[in-house]
């Protein structure tokens, strides 16, 4: 976020947004004002005078068992980091980096993170205005809304772009065209990328995903194998303890298992399975990434293997 960063921020606010009865108003507010923390791994260009610039665009679709409509979001940011600050440090602290483990491995991330970066002298990371940003799919044309990123810390300020709500049609297995009008700070550019397909035959121990109710240390997740270029990552967020378990697998492998040492304690949790595709942007805009993150989620009970 991921262990998705937007969701980590919801947790910090004390609202488990995925759990039944969560406060929708808090979810909407955080989606609009703190979305700059929702992006994946990053690449950079560096300039001695202006620092490093990175373009980060995410297209996210989430389907949760028990919720009739998919929740969707597009987020775009054009980030300039001061020349005396490590861009990698910024992405780690703000949550712009997914921080996935190695393929085939699991890790457990704390819901809290150090929010400090040594800035000498203190200088903000700039979120640049890029003019109009639009996205076209077979479902239609979306013009992303400019959002003034609030100066909630001394770290980041500027403009980010998001969809206006969480109901935009973002179809899987479809072609997406992104156009950035440009500004004095960001060049005009356009790019096209293909979204990955939705999961097929997603099961846990042979049980269809929508019917899964329990998970233990022996449980195996399976899906119809996808592209070698894509990654499947699994997040397991416990309702009993802070932190999120994240595991990463090759999509083409078609299966994976959460290791016993990374499994949360017995109790309620949300199991999310993500198909992740990362597309490098054209070098003419510097460097950056367009990321598709399509997710299936279901509440489960963590149990002891018998």
C-alpha positions, -999 to +999 in steps of 0.1 A: +000+000+000+010-020-005+015-035+024-005-006+010+004+027+024-030+043+023-042+014+045-013+019+069-023+055+073-059+045+080-046+022+107-026+051+122-059+070+124-073+041+144-098+030+117-094-005+102-110+006+070-114-029+057-134-042+086-172-042+086-186-010+101-155+011+095-160+048+092-165+057+055-159+093+061-124+087+075-117+064+045-127+091+020-108+118+038-076+098+039-080+088+003-081+124-008-055+140+015-030+113+021-029+094-011+006+105-019+017+075+001+003+050-024+029+040-049+053+012-056+090+007-062+106+037-078+133+048-102+150+082-103+168+108-124+193+131-106+203+167-113+230+185-093+209+216-090+173+203-088+178+169-072+161+136-082+127+135-100+104+105-101+070+099-117+048+075-097+014+064-111-008+037-096-040+022-109-057+002-082-088-020-081-100-039-050-128-064-048-138-075-013-161-104-005-193-090+009-190-056-008-210-056-040-189-030-060-152-028-066-133+000-050-109+017-075-084+045-074-059+062-097-031+081-081-003+102-098+026+121-083+056+139-098+081+141-070+112+162-068+136+154-040+163+179-029+198+172-042+212+166-007+185+140+002+186+103-008+154+096-029+153+061-016+151+074+020+121+095+011+103+066-005+110+043+025+099+069+051+067+081+033+056+047+022+061+053-015+080+021-017+059-011-013+088-028+005+079-063-008+100-092+003+120-114-021+099-137-043+090-168-023+095-150+010+073-134+037+079-105+060+060-088+088+059-050+088+050-029+118+021-005+114+043+023+127+073+037+109+099+063+115+087+095+100+120+114+101+146+121+074+178+140+081+174+171+060+203+196+062+193+222+055+156+213+060+140+213+026+107+199+015+102+172-011+082+189-039+051+173-055+051+190-089+021+204-108+020+185-142-010+202-158-040+181-167-036+143-163-061+121-180-066+083-184-085+065-211-097+029-211-123+010-230-147+021-202-142+058-210-121+088-202-111+100-167-097+134-158-078+131-126-085+158-099-057+180-086-053+177-048-033+202-028-012+178-006-015+192+029+016+201+048+009+177+076+047+173+081+078+192+071+085+165+046+062+169+015+040+196-001+026+203-035+001+187-059-011+151-063-037+137-087-064+112-079-097+099-092-126+119-077-141+089-059-136+051-056-162+041-083-143+047-116-144+017-140-109+004-142-112-029-162-086-057-160-070-071-191-075-038-210-054-012-226-048+021-207-037+054-222-023+081-199-017+117-210+001+144-190-004+179-204+028+191-188+039+224-171+070+245-165+082+217-142+070+185-159+072+178-197+042+168-217+041+131-223+018+102-231+021+065-225+001+033-231+001+001-210-019-031-208-035-040-175-031-076-162-061-099-162-082-105-131-074-136-111-089-169-123-094-200-102-082-183-071-085-207-042-072-215-007-067-252-001-090-258-031-118-237-017-130-208-040-116-175-027-151-160-021-160-189+002-128-190+023-133-186+060-102-200+076-064-199+071-036-218+089+001-225+085-006-254+060-029-234+037-019-230+001-031-203-022-035-212-058-045-193-090-043-198-128-007-189-135-002-155-151+026-137-168+063-140-160+064-102-159+039-099-130+041-105-092+015-118-069+017-106-034-004-116-004-011-094+026-026-106+058-037-078+082-047-090+117-075-075+136-059-087+169-023-073+166-006-044+149+013-051+117+008-067+084+022-099+070+033-097+033+045-125+010+056-122-026+054-149-054+060-152-091+026-149-109+037-176-133+042-201-103+004-203-098+007-209-060+022-197-028+020-202+010+023-178+040+052-192+060+043-203+096+067-179+112+050-150+095+015-160+102-004-137+126-018-151+158-051-169+159-080-145+154-097-124+127-077-110+098-082-097+062-066-118+035-057-099+003-042-113-028-028-087-053-017-091-089+010-064-095+023-052-128+050-025-131+056-006-164+086+017-167+077+050-182+093+066-213+128+080-206+118+113-222+100+121-189+130+112-168+123+080-151+093+066-133+068+038-130+032+030-139+018+004-116-013-018-118-024-034-085-055-055-087-067-071-055-091-097-041-098-096-004-118-117+021-121-117+059-108-149+074-102-166+108-066-175+115-066-210+131-041-235+145-031-262+120-044-296+132 
